């Protein structure tokens, strides 16, 4: 995807994100975007039909048999379906009900449990319940105080002995300026550490990906001992 095409695909999402930032609508714009996409008047720029390659690389050789995995902001389910293929018992959730409805429709017979839920108000039964919690690119579109609240919520569902995996755009700027009209905003190292919270840091990688438009990324693994 070229730069101009990416900008075109991102335009409506960025417009909605900027409006939400101005109105204090913390996460409701995601449902609006998915609804517009269902109606054919917008596109969801991250709905590219591909499993995240940095997840695939991390998961190589892993067997999820007997383990539970939670995919945060699962969107249309590409990563959740991949983990199910590795024998994890997967739950995928998204704040946008329309995304969940479409995902269930497009994956008939799936073993993944797809639910509409909010990272800022997770079901009590999920606390400490999952052997693997995966967050990929879902916090970086959030702006303002909600961003830190979302990051701080990520470690909650991790079970004793379990892992939190975070994959995101990266910045080495400790205090970056963020234009409300230019999401997504890369995570700082401080924000990455906030995601890990009380969990032990196993590994933090920073690298340039190998896409058509290489970008600096984080891939961080945390564990609850």
CORBEL-V160715 format. One record per helix or strand. SS is the DSSP state (helix for helix, strand for strand). FROM is the first residue (numbers start at 1). LEN is the number of residues. Records with the same first field share a line. If there is no record, write none. Layout:
# CORBEL-V160715
SS: FROM-LEN ; FROM-LEN
This chain:
# CORBEL-V160715
helix: 3-21 ; 29-11 ; 53-7 ; 78-8 ; 97-10 ; 119-3 ; 124-3 ; 145-9 ; 189-8
strand: 68-5 ; 89-6 ; 113-4 ; 130-7 ; 158-13 ; 187-1 ; 200-9 ; 216-8
